[in-house]
Amino acid sequence: MQLLLHRAFIPVVLLVGLHTSAALAATTPLKKLQSTLEQGQYEQAYALAQAQFDTAAGEPAFDFLYARAALETGHYNEAVFALERVLAAKPNHQPSLYLLGLTYNKQKNYSQAATTLNSLLNTPLSDEFRQRVTRALAAIEGNLASLIQELKHRVSLALGHDSNVNSGTTDDRIVIGGLPILLDETSREASDSFARASYRFDGRWQQTQHQTWRANLQISDQRHQDSDEFDRTQLSANLSYIQDIAAFQLHMGTQLGVMSLDSATYQQDAGVFSALRYAINEHWAATINMSAFNLNNVRDSALDSRLYTSGLALSRAARNWLLRLSAGYTWQPARTPEGEHFARDYSHFSASLVYRLNDAHRLNAKVQYRDIEHRAAHPFFLQVRDETLHIAHLGWHYQITPAWSLETKLAYYDKDSSLQLYSYDRTEWSLGVHYDF
């Protein structure tokens, strides 16, 4: 649970009990800083506070205003230092103790936040202020309890339509050596409706303030109305460890996956993954990703391969939206000589946007481009395939209640190949309902 400052409370008590030099208190910059905060212009207020820092730091009134601006803009360490300067001069300044407790909460230092607010409750407070502190303390204690363990479950059901179930070519024939060859139905585009049921489990076990174990399990079963040979069941499970180190976050884990096609096991995968994230500031972050997987095709060993991926992502977060740009490269060598023509390498670029309209509605969009190069000539066509793949996703999520939500998704795939048989386009649409518990 996240705590927000009570907007009506702060201006009233802003400088109560803080005595500062008459010259500073009367200065236009300090008054402007206070006015900017009261108007909710926090980024501008923090910039003003930064400009005054060298001359005004150490004055309790300025330090309190500076801490408020820092807290509102995500500069939590700066807020703590400023409040500690206030409390060094005025140990019993109640608004500073309250603000310090909220700042510790933002840092996920819940134990220290609870200690700070409990000590504040032991002092004489107005009834309104005591109620506010009590509510904040209850929320922090809830955060402290969830720090140890958090388990989430989701059951989903979706109905949809796939314009190209088998990812077949849009043409009904191909030309080899100047001769046209008719394709059978298994190689041509086929559309069908489907129903998908799925279950997802997310577990988090906090070891310390900066160390976390996570587990994820996903199971889905998709059934088609007519093309039952493409019915599939998928299972994936991963276990990962997260370590926060100052502005860095290290995420490492292992994953297993199984997919069955037409009620028989089709593919298995196992591997490891890692990500190193660096928080540049409160809005920007950069992430380096790496993974290595072993893919085993149960039906055809020529399709067995290894998958190595590296990538770099840059993200920008704001109050209501998140933008992420990423680029990477994947090496997929074959594990057997007879499968060398299936081996491929590809570069990929993507951009995604999540936009929160309000507490109930969220939109998301993603586009991706892949440039695919195969390593050997096809044994039948005697030609090395070069391909490009364009992918676009659009989604809308509606949170009806804390437990129930609706989601609709639209995806489009367009693959162009130097071998006509492997070119296709595909559109998939679905409408689903989720139940979280």
Buried (B, 14 or more C-beta within 10 A) or exposed (E): EEBEBBEEBBBEBBBEBBEBEEEBBEBEBBEBBBEBBEEEBBEBBBBBBBEBBEEBBBBBBBBBBBBBBBBBBBBBEBBBBBBEBBBEBBEEBBBBBBBBBBBBBBBBBBEBBBBBBBEBEEEEBEEEBBEBBEEBBEBBBEBBEBBEEBEEEBEBEBEBBBBBBBBBBEBBBBEBEEEEEEBEEEBBBBBBBBBBBBBBBBBBBBEEBEEBBBBBBBBBBBBBEEBEEBBBBBBBBBBBBBBBEEEEBEBBBEBBBBBBBEEEBBBBBBBBBBBBBEBEEBEEBEBBBBBBBBBBBBEEEBBBBBBBBBBEBBBBBEEEBBBBBBBBBBBBBBBEEEBBBBBBBBBBBBBBBBBBEEEEEBBBBBBBBBBBEBBBEBEEBEEBBBBBBBBBBBBBBBBEEEEEBEBBBBBBBBBBBBBBBBBBBBBBBBBBBBEBE
